[in-house]
Amino acid sequence: MHYLRSLFSAFCPDEDEVEVRCMLAVSLRIGNHFYAADNGKHSRAEVMELIGQRLLA
């Protein structure tokens, strides 16, 4: 988490937002293969791409 905090802190000055982004990134990485979701009109790859874009925005 320390490493992730340093990465997100480089472009995100809000400490609370950094924590949220870190938790989402870790949760996504750990749980990615455990869940099956109906992503509507998007493929799973498209949804993962959108998540990555939002985390790095």
N, C-alpha and C positions, 0 to 999 in steps of 0.2 A: 504494500500500500504506500509505503514511503516513496518508492520510485514513481508510482502512478501520480501521487500528489505533486511531486516535483515536475512531472510532465504537464499535467493540467494547470498547475500554478504558473507555468511559463506564459500562458495566454489568458488565464481566467483569474482575475484579482479577487473574486468573492470566495472566501474560504468555505462557506457553506456549499456553494455550487461545486467547488472542487471535490468536496466529500461526496456529494451526490453523484457526480460523474465517475468518481473512483468506484463507488459501490455498484453503480450500474454496469460499469465495464467488467468488474470482477464477477458479478452475478451472471452477466451475459456469457462470459467465457466459461464459467463453471457449469452453468445450466443449459447451455446451448443444445447439447445433444440429448437432454433429458425430456424436453417437451416437444409436443407436436401442436402446432397452432394453425387455425384457419386464418390465413393472411388476406382473405378477400381476393381482390383483383391482382394483388402483388405476389410474386413468387417469394419463397423464403430468402433467396439470394438478394432480391430487391429490398426486402425488409431489413436484412442485415446491413446492406449498404446505407440505407436511410438512417439506421441507428448509428452507424459509424460517423456519418456526416453530422448528425446532431451532437454526438459526444465531442467532436472536434471543432464544433462551431464556436 
